[in-house]
Amino acid sequence: MKEQTYVNMKEVNKKSGKIAGGIIAAVAAVILVSSSVAIVPAGHTGVVLTLGKVSNSSYQEGFHLKAPLVQSVEMMSNKIQVYEANATAVSKDLQSVVSNIAVNYKISSDQSAKIYQTIGRDYESIILMPAVQESMKSVTAKYTAEELITERAVVGEEIKTTLEQKVKDYGIIIEKFNIVNFDFSTEFNAAIEAKQVAEQNLLKTKTEQQQAIVIAEAEAKKKTIAAEAAAKATLTEANAQAEANRLLNESLTELVIKNEQVSKWNGELPKVVSDASALFDIGLSDTGAASPQNGQ
């Protein structure tokens, strides 16, 4: 009985060993197959390492086969990334400037293996950050503080160009560079504000002066028009009076004058008269008058 039980246990152990061996073989096969496959996601480059050494070729997006247990694949993102920072610099007129900047960048897929080999994954802090700070300082020093404000777009484009030159050899591509804000000292901000107020007041004064000039010119023009109208009216009146006098002179004959004198006579003779001072002659002869001698 004991011998039969021993045989049964031996058979069970043998079967269990076979099962365990099968499981181990299956797991090993899965591991072997999975280690032979590399799937590179979109927007990435697969850097191939053969026994820890970077290979010359890289995997692009998609499914790839590799040597199991010998090769491994490191994923490098080629998507656009954003680097934001504050950069301190000094302007041409020696004003301290703190700039808040944002850089959109990516790494070249063709140079992903080189970046991984020479720089590693921390390329942002090792390469990009120092290049941004240096570019900001070198370009900011070319402009006054006021020009940095008024020419922000030009300054930003020049910084972008300078930054591109510094990082292109490392396989970093600058997509966009933005100056979010400039921050100056309290004293400079106060000076800028005072200047703006002065310019606004000057503009207001010039506007008021121009309005006063326009009003004065309008009033002067009105007076000129009125004077010209008055002079024209006076001339017209004078011309009319002269014409009336001319017509009157032409119509005054000697008979008309005498008739006018008779019509206005009140019937009384002047108390003192002489031939030289007779007011008018009504045609009375001396024969009709009584002489003093006949009266005697």
ABEGO torsion letter per residue (X at the ends): XAAAAAAAAAAAAAAAAAAAAAAAAAAAAAAAAAAABBBBBBGBBBBBBBGGBBBABBBBBEBBBBBBGABBBBBBBABBBBBBBBBBBBBAAGBBBBBBBBBBBBBBAAAAAAAAAAAEAAAAAAAAAAAAAAAAAAAAAABBAAAAAAAAAAAAAAAAAAAAAAAAAAGBBBABBBBABBBBBAAAAAAAAAAAAAAAAAAAAAAAAAAAAAAAAAAAAAAAAAAAAAAAAAAAAAAAAAAAAAAAAAABBAAAAAAAAAAABAGBBBABBBAAABABBAGBBAAABBBAAAAX
